[in-house]
Amino acid sequence: MSDRLQETSNIWITGASSGIGESVTRALARGGHRLVITGRRQGALEELASAAPDRIIPAAADTTSKEDLQAIAGTLENHGDLNMVILNAGTCEYLEIAHYNSDVIEKNIHTNVIGTARCLDIALPALRRSRAKGQPATLVIVSSSAWWFPFGRAEGYGASKAALTYFAHALRADLDAEGIDVVVVSPGFVKTPLTDRNDFPMPFLVSAEDAAERIVSGLARGKNEIAFPKRFTWMLKALGALPRPLIDRMSASMARKSNTEQENNG
């Protein structure tokens, strides 16, 4: 739907207290949209809401908690019928293969996949109310471009984002008959508090503000797939299209180099 953001919309954003979510919140607030913002840190949400208290309502919750989400369901309903939901909350934890621990896999899956899925318990009914009134309804799921190529140490993160993207695409098929758009956002490296912890070079790094502008622009233009920066995402897609044996050799070589650098810096 190309009219997604042409008029004032009611929007729920998760993962809004920092990084991409915070920047998307600021960009949409500047556009006059009415927002409910969710994150774990109430103080950070209230500070963000103070920039536009008439248009931004904080609703703190852990998106992996059914109880937390049910507790804010009333806030979403009181805010009015939702025209858009941007499910952005996520985490990134890397696996050190020499000290393999399945907890790392679980943490990525639990936050990135299960947390997103649980948000739909309260988001879908709100979006359906909008469609019943003939209003646009869009579900936006923020994934990642990381899963297009098998990077070492990213077993948990990449797997969670691959699952999340499949989840979104399957939802797109199921919700098409109801007129609910499903948008998948696949960023490359974005400078956020989460990526500030990375101990490796991040090619084509963009700011959170730049990422937000690309996301909002893509939504306004009616795009269902928003991937950026183009040079990075095209490169990953090209690498992912190579013959499997070649991909495996390249991936293993990059992993060995990364592990050697960590040992030398340790």
SVG drawing of the C-alpha trace seen along z (x, -y; Angstrom):
<svg xmlns="http://www.w3.org/2000/svg" viewBox="-15 -18 64 46">
<polyline fill="none" stroke="black" stroke-width="0.4" points="0.0,0.0 1.5,-3.3 -0.6,-5.3 1.0,-3.7 2.5,-7.0 0.8,-9.7 -1.4,-10.7 -1.1,-10.6 -0.9,-7.0 -1.1,-5.2 2.1,-3.1 3.5,-0.7 7.3,-0.4 9.3,2.2 12.9,1.9 12.4,-1.8 14.7,-2.8 17.9,-2.9 19.5,-2.3 17.3,-1.9 14.1,-1.9 14.9,-5.2 15.9,-6.8 12.7,-5.5 10.6,-6.9 12.2,-10.3 11.7,-10.2 8.1,-9.2 7.3,-11.7 8.7,-14.5 6.2,-13.3 3.3,-13.9 2.5,-10.2 1.1,-9.0 3.3,-6.4 3.3,-3.9 6.9,-3.0 8.1,0.2 11.4,1.2 12.6,2.6 13.9,-0.7 11.1,-2.9 13.3,-5.9 14.8,-5.9 11.3,-5.6 10.0,-8.5 13.0,-10.7 12.3,-9.9 8.6,-10.6 9.3,-14.0 10.4,-15.2 6.7,-15.0 4.5,-14.2 1.3,-14.8 2.3,-12.1 4.5,-9.5 3.2,-7.2 5.8,-5.0 4.7,-1.4 7.6,0.5 7.7,4.2 10.0,7.2 8.8,8.5 9.7,12.1 7.2,11.9 3.6,12.7 2.6,11.1 4.4,7.8 2.8,7.7 -0.7,8.4 -0.2,5.6 0.4,3.0 -2.4,4.3 -4.8,1.8 -2.4,-1.0 -2.4,0.0 -6.2,0.2 -6.7,-3.1 -4.2,-4.7 -6.6,-3.9 -6.7,-1.4 -3.1,-0.6 -2.2,-1.3 1.4,0.0 3.4,2.2 7.2,2.1 8.7,5.1 12.3,4.1 13.3,5.5 16.3,7.8 19.7,8.9 22.9,10.2 25.2,12.6 28.1,14.4 29.2,18.0 32.8,18.8 33.1,22.3 36.0,23.3 33.7,22.8 30.4,23.9 27.4,23.1 23.9,23.7 22.6,20.9 24.0,18.4 21.7,19.9 18.8,19.9 19.2,16.2 19.2,15.2 16.2,17.3 14.2,16.4 14.6,12.6 14.6,12.3 12.1,14.9 9.9,15.8 9.8,12.2 8.6,11.0 6.1,13.8 4.6,13.0 4.2,9.3 1.7,10.5 -0.6,11.8 -1.6,8.2 -0.5,6.6 -2.6,8.7 -6.0,8.0 -5.2,4.2 -4.2,4.3 -7.3,6.3 -9.5,3.7 -8.0,1.1 -8.6,3.3 -12.2,3.9 -12.7,0.1 -11.1,-0.1 -7.8,-1.6 -4.3,-0.6 -2.6,2.0 1.1,2.8 3.3,5.2 7.0,4.4 9.5,7.0 13.1,5.9 15.4,8.8 19.0,8.6 21.0,9.2 23.4,11.4 21.7,14.7 22.4,14.4 26.0,15.7 27.3,18.1 29.6,16.0 31.6,17.7 30.5,17.0 27.0,16.0 25.4,19.4 22.8,18.1 22.2,14.6 22.1,15.7 19.9,18.6 17.5,16.4 17.3,13.9 16.8,16.6 13.9,17.9 12.5,14.4 12.6,13.7 10.9,17.0 8.3,16.2 7.6,12.8 7.4,14.1 4.9,16.9 2.9,14.3 2.8,12.2 1.2,15.1 -1.3,15.8 -2.3,12.2 -2.6,11.2 -6.2,12.1 -6.9,9.8 -5.2,6.8 -2.5,6.6 0.9,5.8 4.0,7.5 7.3,5.7 10.8,7.2 13.6,4.8 17.1,6.3 19.8,3.8 23.5,4.3 25.8,3.0 24.2,0.1 26.0,-1.9 24.0,-1.2 24.9,-0.3 24.5,3.3 27.0,3.2 29.4,1.0 30.3,4.3 31.5,5.9 35.2,6.7 35.6,6.9 35.5,4.4 32.0,3.6 32.0,2.7 29.6,0.1 28.5,-0.9 25.7,-3.4 24.3,-5.5 21.1,-4.7 19.7,-8.0 20.6,-7.0 19.0,-3.6 15.8,-5.2 15.5,-7.5 15.9,-4.5 13.3,-2.5 10.7,-5.4 11.3,-6.3 10.9,-2.7 7.7,-2.4 6.3,-5.6 7.0,-4.3 5.1,-1.1 8.1,1.3 7.7,4.8 11.4,5.5 13.8,2.8 17.5,3.8 20.4,1.5 23.1,0.3 22.7,1.6 26.5,2.2 26.6,4.5 23.3,6.3 24.0,6.9 27.5,8.2 26.0,10.7 23.3,11.8 26.0,12.4 28.1,14.4 25.1,16.4 24.4,17.3 27.8,18.9 28.2,22.8 27.9,24.3 31.5,25.7 32.9,22.2 30.7,20.6 31.9,23.1 35.6,22.5 35.2,18.7 33.2,18.9 35.8,21.2 38.7,19.1 37.0,15.9 36.3,17.8 39.9,18.9 41.2,15.4 38.7,14.0 39.7,16.5 43.4,15.9 42.9,12.1 41.0,12.7 43.8,14.9 46.5,12.3 44.4,9.5 43.6,11.6"/>
</svg>
